[in-house]
């Protein structure tokens, strides 16, 4: 059929044929009323919709969603699905951390953040070089080239500057008790998700980072709710 279309309409139009939709899942600790039919957006454009919301324990929910096939390449392995509650109805925004990262195939489970604070926590948890490791696991052990030494050095420097900036802001304007409690809940929500999805190293990195910035505000997680993890080497 594609060959026939190319013969009649030319290769340019033949390549515009509609692609089948792709399906993904993510998790949120707060859904903000998100439900089936709500939009999946990227760069302010709707590219799909939520197909289901189901509780998975500890107050968290799994979100299933469908993306139009012609936009499936906009979903990357390192995409973070971020809840947007600013509009009349909530939506899930696709945030791609690295524009050069590989597209994720249908069926991929993506990180999900209930706020921009949680999105930043996921980025912090990943650390330099974590994308290549995650990609290697996703494709069965075939790793992408590791980042260069200069890239790692720059990433570490930016992370250090970010931590110092936050620490300075906290020193100048200490957060209120409510703000601390919200940050603690968000950090624990991200940590729960990371551990649930087998990303214990990232969970430990997040806990260490949040502890150093906020003075240990991330309280120990209930050991009955989460599997134990060994310290990073």
LINPEJO-V536422 format. One line per field, one symbol per residue. phi: phi as a letter, one per 30 degrees, with the letter a starting at -180 (. if undefined). psi: psi as a letter, one per 40 degrees, with the letter a starting at -180 (. if undefined). A space follows every 50 residues. Layout:
phi = ???
psi = ???
This chain:
phi = .dddddddcjdddddcedcddcbbbabbdbciieaejddcbbhicdblad cabbdbjhicbcccbcbeedcdddccecdcdcdccdddbdbccdccdbdc dddcdejdccdbcdadededddddddididddddddddcijdddeddddd ddddddddddddddddddddddbeddeddddddddddddddeddddcicd dddddddddddddciidddededdcbddbcddd
psi = ddddddddeiddddeeihiiiihiiiiiehefehiheiihihfehheaih eihhieifeiihhhihhhdeedeehideihhhhhedadiiihhhhhdhee iiihiheihiihheidddddddddddihedddddddddefehiihiiidd ddddddddddddddddddddddghiiddddddddddddddddddddeefd dddddddddddddeffehiiiheediiiiiii.
